[in-house]
Amino acid sequence: MSDRNYRGLTLDRFQAEALDAIDEGRSVIVAAPTGTGKTLVADYLVDKAIEAKQQVIYTAPIKALSNQKFKDYKELFGPEKVGIMTGDVVMNPDAPLLIMTTEIFRNQVITEDPALQRVTHIIFDEIHWLNDEERGTVWEESIILAPAHMKILGLSATIANAKQLVQWIESIREEKVSLIEEQHRIVPLDYFFYTKDTGLVTYEQLWRYYRQKMKERKNPASSPFSPTTHLDLIRTIHRKYLPTLYFVFSRKQCADKARELAAIANYLKPSESAQVEASFLHQFGPEEEWSASTRQLKRLCSKGIAFHHAGLLPAQKAIVEELFLKRLIHVLYCTETFSVGINYPVKAVCFDSLNKFDGRNFRALANHEFFQMSGRAGRRGIDERGYSFALVDLNYMEKSPPPRFNIKRLEPLTSQFKLSYNTVLNLQATLTPEQIGLYFHKSFAAFSYVQANDDLTSELEQIKQQLTDIQKIVCEHAGTFSCCLKYYPKKKELERLNRSYQALGPRRQNRAYGREMARKIRTWQKLLKVKPPNCPTSKLSICEQETKNLTKLQQREAEIKKELSSLPDQHSFLSEFQFKLNHLRQMGYIRGEELLPRGECARHIYVQELLVTELIYSDIFDTLDDNQLNALLSAIDFESRKNDFFQKLPILDWTPIQELEHYIQSVCGVDTVRYDPRVSIITYSWSKGLSFIEIQQLCNLDEGDIISVFRRTIDLLRQMRDAVTEPRLNQRLKTCMEKLDRDEAAILGL
């Protein structure tokens, strides 16, 4: 098995085991560190399926990864063999390999799409996204509902509870699932911290230096430490450790830092800079047609420096990735998304900070986040070792010490299962009441609750038995003041308290604290009135040890009881289902057990399904032109960021939409509806035919975010087009899509 080859490569043990399991026709979960070659397992499965004239679906958590896989696999297997579906893009959907976001697959399985009949395998790349707070539900539903005839290949970074994940999949699919785990990295990683004062040091060396300096400082008011910047770190590593990914948890900082480095450094020879220039001309045409941001990016790339984040235009991201693969980018400032699946290994990875903003507040990176990003370091066949460098500010060492990451303390995957109205409608449409109950019982959440309940109950039984055994050994006075072990220490404490009380003198004895001391003395004197009999030393030492054990066990017993009482009721999802079902009955989506036209429509809408359906069934669309309709829909699927700004112009009357909002909220609660009218100005203007430069004058969004607004609106229009049955509206929605799908917002280069 260890000598097994694929594409001229001698496989590692875990790769060979995974390929054997695939050949035996089993579902497989592969959990291995980032950068160890999990993708090769997927490549083999796809290769084998194409040869056998079968169809495979490859799902990825984010569009960027779907797009990259589409390009990679077209190159590997030929464009006619690969298709893509990401909501706003559908190309070659009958191809033997179909790449899609996990959301699209979930939508297909929950609506029982007949096209899935011919799919033999489903590949879940980055299956640990099950843990993602926002999107974990999509993964869970996809796994629960994946048809039995499909075999699963799940690829994951190292996870703490991989066995539990596999046990869950086995329990719901009633099949044996092979778990292939790999802890070892072919290219080992070294982890260092960096400050200007210390240079590259280990965690222990950093603290040693810090404490020594704090002891030596003469003026406690001034700091003995120099400020450290990204430039200091790059200067330190540039001779030996490039290329590097430099992770920054802010888009603006990515661009700013790249510019700052480009002002003092150039890593390319003139011939390499000419290659960069040629690539830009090929991608963007004559230079006079370029946008200001493309010119700026080209200036940076010509020096071997770049930045990459979701706010870039798709074409800009594509060229940065292309130049990176050609080894023409030596320092790439990027956000966390660059570490998700996109396979661009480097010699070193740098962290500008070990804290990140998670949408609500700043927090330390989790172990799994740190190791996933660090895992990009170390190129197989090129580097003997990979390196991870974290920038630290010594001025905040006590207040905010750098986290001590530990690969052995990875956070376990936990269920993020949430029940949407769309899921309720689809379950009601496709399953019997008994099957619906079983569906919730199959969730990873329910599985985890049952497992936790069983484990805790079993531990509680063991503790009760141990407590019974200890109580047989120790005498009945153990742990009370009738035992020497407790009596004499308390007696000494009482004597000390008495002396302190006498030392107060009559005046202070009469104050509140003096009276409290006197009360305590009287209480203790009562407790210690009877002197216990002396026990033999041998018995006392047994009692002493067992009493400590008794206390520990009693504490753990109390903790377990508390944990058991806080576990959710395993029927809570079913109760929530019934609750939401009643809302849908009230709103005319369901009558009895049957879906009405509104319900049938809403089960095909995956964004704000109730608001969109109510809009379709109202007469609001008839009062809007196509540009206003696009503007309205973009407001429904827009996730704003802090400090977003838009020009205010009256595009349409929002009063009817607000009335619908209040109606839905009165039945289903305030969290059911959200939309942001501010964004409508840019979609309206784009739909009317304004140029991209003109759109940029209307808001402060990054270019990539503007494109994202248009693409998401196209995605929603496509969902609506598939959901409605009226030919005139169907044609109108198609026209609206065409008005948005143009120029910079058209998906090019896939």
N, C-alpha and C positions, 0 to 999 in steps of 0.2 A: 504493500500500500504506500509506504513512504517513498518508493521509487517512481510513483505515478507521474506522468508528464501530461501537460496540456499546453498547446501552442508553443512547444519547444521549451517550456519552463518546467523545471523540477519542482513539484508542489511541496508545500509545507505539510506537516502532519494533519493540521486541522482542515486544510483545503482538500487534501486527499480523502479524509473521512467524510467531508460534506459531499464530495462528488460521488463517493460510493453510496451514500444514503440516497442521493438523487437517482442514481442508477437502479437502486432497489425499489424506486417508486414511492419513497416516503416523503412526508412533509418534514421540513428542516428549519431549525433556528440556529443561526451562526452568530455567536457573540464574541467579538475579538477587538483588541485595541484599534483605534483609528490608525489607518496607514499600514495595516498588516496584509491587505490583499483580499478583503471579503468580496470585492466587486468581481474578482475572477470566478467566484462560485456562481454568481448571477450570469456572467458571460457564458459559462459552460452550459447552464440550464437553458438559456436562450438558444444557443448553438444547437443543442440536442433537440429542442422542440421544433426549431425551423426545419431541421433535417427530417424530422418525423412528420412534417406538415401539420403541426399543432399550433394553437395560438396561445401566446403568453401575454399577461398584463404585468407591466412594471410600474409600481406606484412610488411616488416620492413625496416628501412632506411639503416642499415649496416649489413654485413654478420655476425658479432659477435652476433648481436641480433637475426638474423634468426637462427643461430646455437643453441643459447640458448633456443629459443622457440621450436625448433625441439626436443631437449632433454626433456624439460619440458612437452611438449604435448605427447611425446611417453610414458612418465611415467604416465601421467594422463589418456590417452585414449587407450594405447596399441600401440606397434610399427606398427601393420598392418593398423592402422587407420590414420597414419601420414606420409606424404611425404615431400620432400624438393627439391627446385630448386634454385640454386644461381649462375647460369652461369657455374661455374667449377664443380658443384656437382649436380647430378640428382639422387634421390632415391625415389622409390615408387610413381611415378607421378600420378597414378590413385587413390591414397588414398582419403578418404572423406575430410581430412584436408590437404591442400597443402600449405607449408610455402615457401615463396620466398622473394627475395629482390624486392623493388618497381620497379627497372630497368627491371627485368624479366617480371613483370606484364605489364608494359608499352609496352615492346616489343611484348607481346602477343596481347594486345588490338589494337596496331597500325597496326599489320599484320593480324588482324581479325582471330586469331587462332581458328579453329573449336572446340578445346578442351574446350573453355570457355562456350560453349552452355549449359553444364550441371552444371556450377557453379552458385549457387543461391545467395551467399553473398561474398562480398570482405571486409576484415578488413584492414584498413590503420592504423597501429600503428605509433604513433608519427607524426600525420598528419601535425603538425606545421613545419615539414621539408620542406613544401611548400616554406618556407622563406629562405631556404639554397641557397646561391649564386651559388654554383657549381651544386647542384642536384635538386633544386626546380622545374625546368622544367619537370623533370620526374614525379613528383607528379601531377603537373597541367595537363599534357597530360593524365595521368592515370585516373584522375577524369573526364576529358572532354569525354574521349573515352570509359569509363566503360559502357558495354552494359546496356540497360534500364531494362532488366529482372533481373539484379543483384541489391541487396540492399546493401547499403554502411554502414559500421560501422567505424567511424573515432574516434580515441582516441588521445587526445592531452593534453599537459600541459595547464595551464591557459593561454588564449590568449586575448589580448585587444579587438580585433575586431571579436570575434567568431560569432556575429550576421551577420556581413558582409560576412564572409566565408560561413555561412549557406544560406544566401540569394543568393549568387553566385551559390552554388550547386543546390538550388531549381530552379533557373532560367535556368540552362543548362539541368537539368534532368526532368524539368517540373513535379516535385512531391514534396509533403510535406516532409520536413526533420525535425526531432525533434532535438532541441538543448537542451542538458542537461548540465547546468553549475553548478559547485560547487566551492565556494570560500573558504569554511571552511575546515581546517585540523583537523582530529580527534586527532592527537598528535600535539599540538601547538609547534611552533618553536621560540626559543630565539636566537637573533643575537648579537655576541660580537666581539670586536676588541681586539688584544693582542699585547703588547710589554713587554719586560722584566721589564721595569720600572713601568708600570701601572698595570700589571696583566690583567685580563679579564674585559673590560670596555665597556660602550655603546659609541656611536658615539659622543654624547655631552660631556661625561666624558673625552674622548680621547682629544678632542680639548681644553677643559678647562685645562687639565694637561699640554698640549703642550704650551699654551699661558702663563700659570703661570711660567713654567720653563724658557721660553724665556725671560720673564721679569726679573727673578731672576739671570740669568747667569752673571757672573762677566767678563768673557773674550769673547767678541763677535766672536773671531776667532776660538774658540774651541767649540765642540759640547757637550751639557750637557746630551746627551742620550747614553745609552749602546747599543751595537749591539744586535739584537735579532735573534735567529735561530729557526729552526723547533724543535730542541731538547728542547729548553726552553719551547715551547708551549706544547710539549708532556709531559714533566716533570710536567707541571702545571695541565694538564687534566687527567693524567693516572689513578688516583685513582677513579675518579667519572664518567668519560665520555667516556670510551672505551666500545665497539669497535668504531673505527673511520676510515673514509675514509679521506686521506690527499691528496688533489688535488694539483698537481704540473704540470705546463704547459711546461714540458720538459721531454722527456724520460730518458735522461742521469741522470737528477737530481732525478728522481723517484728511480732509482737503487742506486745512490750515497747516498741519504738520508736514504734509507732502511738499507744500510750497516752501516752508521754512527750510527743509532739508535741501531742496533743489537750489536754494539761494547760495548754499555753501558746498554742494557736492555734485559730482558727475561720474557715473559708473560705466559709461559707454565709450567705446572707441568711435571715431568719426564714421567708420564703415557701418557700425551697429546703429548709430543715430540715423544714418541714411536709410537703413532697413525700416526703422520706426516710421520715418517720414513717408516711405513708399506705402506702408500698411495703412496709414491714415488717409493718404490720397485714394487708395483703393477702396477703403470703407466709406469715406465721406465725400469723395469727389473733389473738384477744384477748391483750393483753400479759401477763396473769396466767398464761397457759399457756406463756410463753417460757422457754427454758433460760437459765441465768446467762450463758452465752457469747453467746447471741443478744442479750440485753440490753446486754452490753458492746459488741458489734459495732454495735448501733444507736446507742449513745452516741457512738461514734467517727464513724460515717457521718453523723450529724446535724451534724458539724462539717466535713464534706468530707474526712475522713481515714479510711482503711481498711487492712486487711491481707488477704492472700490466699495460702494455701498448701494442700498436699494434706491437712493435718490438719483442715481445716474440714468441717463437714457439707455435703453436696451443695447443700442449700437455701441455706446461708449463702454458699457460693461463688457460687451463681446470683444472689443479690441484690446482692452486691458487683459482679459483672460488669454487671448490669442498671443499677445506679446509675452505674457508670463510663461506660457508653455514653450515659447521659443527661447526662453532664458534671457530675454532682453529687459526684464524688470528685476532689479536686484533688491529693492525695498518697496514693499506694497503695504500701505496703510489701509486697513480694512476693518469692517464691523464683524460682529460674531457670525452673521449669516454665511460668511465665506468659509466657515469651518463645517457647514452642514453638507456632508456628502460630496461636495465639489473636490475632486481629487487633484489638488495642486501642492504636492509636497515641497518642502524647503529644507535648508540646513538648520535654520533656527526660527523659533517663534518668540516674539516679544509681546509683553503686556504693558500697556501704558498705565493700567490700574488693575487692582484685583477686586474692585467693586464695580457694580453696574446698576443702572436704573432699570427696574423691571416693570415700569409703567405706573407703579404706585410710589415706591421709595427706593433709596439706594441700599444695596445689600452686597455682602461678600459673594464672590462666585461660588457656586456649589462645586463639590469635588468632580462630579461628572462633566460639568461645563469646562472646568480648568483642564482636565485630562483630554477631553475631546479636542479642544483648541491646541493644546500642546502636542497632541498626537500628529499634527501636520508636520512636525519637525522630524528630520531624518529620512533621507531619500535612499530607498533600497538600491543596492548596487553602486551607489555613489558615495554615501557618507558612512563612516564607521560608527559614528554616534550622531544623535540629534540633540538639540539644545533648546531649553526653554528659559527665557530671561524675563524677570518681572521687575519693573521700576518701582522703587519704594521711596516714600518721603519720611526721612528719619524724624522730622519735626512732629509727626503724628504717631510715632511708634507706640506710646502708652495709650493714647486716646483711641487709636484705630490700628491695632497691630495687624501685620499681614497674616492672612489665614495660613494655617499649616495644612496643606493638602495631603491626603493619604489615599492612595489607590485602593487600599483594603477597606476604606470606609465610604465607598460609593453609596449614594442615596438609592434605596430600592425604588423600583417603578411602583407607582400607586395609581389607582383608577381615577380618572377625571370625568367619569360618566355623568352627563347631564341630559335631560330629556327635553327635546324640542317639540313644538306642535307639529312640525313636519314629520318627525319620527312617529308621533302618536297617530297621525293620519295614515301613514304608510303601514304601520303595524295593523291598524284597524282594517285597512283595505286588503291585506294579504294573509293575515293569520287568524286562527280561531282564538276564542278567549283562553283556552288551555295552552295553546302555543305562545300566546302573549305572556302568560304567567311564566312559562318556561324560558322565554326570551330574556326576561329580567333576571331570572335565576342564573342564566348563563353569563351575565355581565361579569367582567373582571372584578368590579366592585363587590358584587354579591359573593363571588368565589372567595375574595380576600376576607370579607366579613365572616363567612362560614369557617374559613381556615383559621382566622384569628380567634374566633369563638371556641373552636375545637382545641386549639393550642393552649389558650388561656384556661379553659375549663380543665384540661388535662393537667396543666401545671398547678392549678388550684387544688385538685385532688391529691397530687403528690405532696403539696405543702401541708394539707390537712393531715395526711398520714404522718409526715415528719413531726408535726406539732404533737400529735398523739404519742409518737415514740419518745419525744423529748420529755413530755409530761410524765411518762412512766419512770424516767431516769431521775429527774430532779424532784426534790421534796415539795410538798404543797406550799411551803413558805417562800419558795424561790421567787425573786422579783418583788417581794413585799418587805416592809420594815421589821417583820418577824424573822428575817434572815440576816445573819451576821454581815454578809456581803453588802447589804444595803444599809443596815442599821448603823454600823460604825462610821462609814464616810459621812452619813447624814448627821451623826452626833457631833463630829468634828466641825462640820459646817455650822451647826447650831451654836457651838461654843464660840466660833469666830464672830457670828452675827451678834451674839450676846455681848461680847467684848466691844464691838463697834457701837452697839446701842448704849452701853454704860459710858463710853467715851464721849457721847453727845452732850451729856449734862442735862439737868432738868428742863432748861428753857427750850433747847432744840428737840428734846424728847417729846415736847408738847406740840411741835409743828406737825404738818400733815405727813412728811416722810418719816418722822420719828414714830408717829402713831401707827403708820403702816408697818414699820419694823417690829413694833411691839406685838401687833396682831399676828405677824408671821411667826415670831418666837413662840407665842402661845399655841398656835396651830401645830408647830413642829414638836413642841413639848408633849402635846397630847399623843401625837403619832409615835413618839419615842419613849413613852411612859414605861412600857414593859421591855425589859432587857431580854434578848433572845438567848436560848441556851447555846453553849459553844459546840461547834461541830468539829469532827476530825478534819485535819488539813486535807487528806486525800479526797474526802467527800466534798469539801469546799471547792477544790480546784475543778472537780467535775461540774459542780453546780455553776461555778463562774463561767466556764466555757459554754456550757449548754444554755445558760441564761442569755448569753450574747447571741447564740444561734436562734434562741426563741424570739428575741426582739427583732432580729433581721427577718425571720420568717413571718412574724406578725405584720411587719411593715410591708413586706412583699404581698402578703395576703390582702391587705387593705388596698394596695395599688392595683392588684388584679381585679378585685371587685369593682373598683372605680373604672378601670379600662373596659370591663365587660358591660357595665351600665351605660358607658358612652358609645358602645358600638351601635351603628344604625340598625334598625329593624330590617331584616332581610326582605320584608314585604314593602319597604318604603317606596321603591320605584313603582310598584304596582298601584299603590295608593295615589302617587303623583300622577300616574297614567289616568286613573279614573277621574281625578280632579280636573286634569286638562281636557279629558273627554267631555266632561260636563260643560266646560267653557265652550267647546266646539259645538255642542248640541245647542247651547243658548244662542250662538251666533249663526246657526243655520248651516253648519258645515257637515253635520251628521244628523240623521233621523233614525232613532232606534240604534241599530248596529250598522246601518248602511250610509256610505258616503254620498252626500248631495253634490251638485255641480261645483259649489264653492270648495268643498273638501277635496274633490277630485283635482281641481286646479291647484290648490295649495300644496298638495303632496308632491308636485313637480317644481315647487319654488323653494330654494334653499337659503334665501336671504330675506329676512323680515317677511316670512311667508304670509302672515295675517294681513299686514299693511298692504302688501303688493296685491293680494287677492281682493281685498276690499276696494282698492283703487280700480282693479279690472272690472269689478261688478258695479262700480259707481258710474256716474256720467261725467266724471272729472276729465277723463282723456278727451272727450268730445269738445271740451272747452279750451283745449290746448293745441297749439300747432306742434309739429314734430320736434322742433328745437326745444320748446318748453317741456315736452314729454321727456326728452333726453336729460334736460336739466333736473327735472323732478326725480327721475330714477337714479341719477348720480348721487343725489342727496341722501337716498335711502341706503346706499351701500358705500358710505364714506367713513373711514376711521380717522378722525382728526388727530393731529399731534399738537403738543403744547406750542404756543406762539404762532400757530397758523394764522395767516391774514388774507382776507379777500376784499376786493372792492365791493361796495354795496350798491347794487343797482336793482330796481324792481323788474324781476324777470316774469313772475307770475303771482297770482293771488294764492297765498298759503292757507287762507281761512278754511276752505273745504277739507284740506289735508289735516289741519288741526282738529276739525270736528271728527274726522275718522279716527284720529289718534286718541281723542278723549273717549270715543265710543269703545275702542278696543281695550283701552286701559281700564275703563269702568268694569269690564267683564274679566279681563285677564291680569290686571295689575300694571303698575307704572313701568316696570322693566321690559314689557313686551314690545314696546315701540321705541325706536330711536332714528332720527335722521338729522341732517345738518344742512339747512337751506343755504348757508354761506357759499358752499362749493358750487352751487348751481350756475353761478355766473360764468365759470370757465367752461363748463360743458355746453351751456347755451351758446356761448360765443364760438366754440370749436365747431359745434353742429351747424352754426350759421356760415362757417367757412373762413373764419379769421385764421391768420397764420399763427404758428407756434410762438413766434417772438411776440406777437400781439397778446397772446394768452398769458405769457409770462409777466406782462405789465399789470395783469389783473389780480395777481396773488404773489405770495412769497414762497410757494411750494417749490421743492426741488424738481428738476425737470422729470426725473423718473417717477416722482409721485403724481405729477400732472398726467403722464401717460397711464399710470396705474388707475387713476380716476376713470379715464376713458375706457380702458380695457375691462375694468370691473362692471362698468355700465353696459358694455357690449355683452358680457357674461350674463348679467341679469336679463337683458333683452332676449338673449337666446333661451334662457330658462322660461321666460314668459311665452315666447313663441312656441315652445314645445308644450306648454301647459294649456294654451287657449285653443278653442275649437272653431272660433268664428273666422272665416277666411279673410274678411276685410281687415280685422285687427291684426291677424297673422301677417298679412302683407305689409301693414303699416309698421309693425315692429321690425320687419326685415329692412324696410327703408330707413328707419331710425338707426339701425346698426351700421348701414352703409355710410351714413352721414358722419359717423364717429370713426369708422375704420379706414383712416386715410393718412397719407404722409407719415409724419413721425410716429403716429399712434398705430400704424399698420405693423403687424408683426413681420419683420424682415429678417432674413438670415437664418431662419430655423432650418 
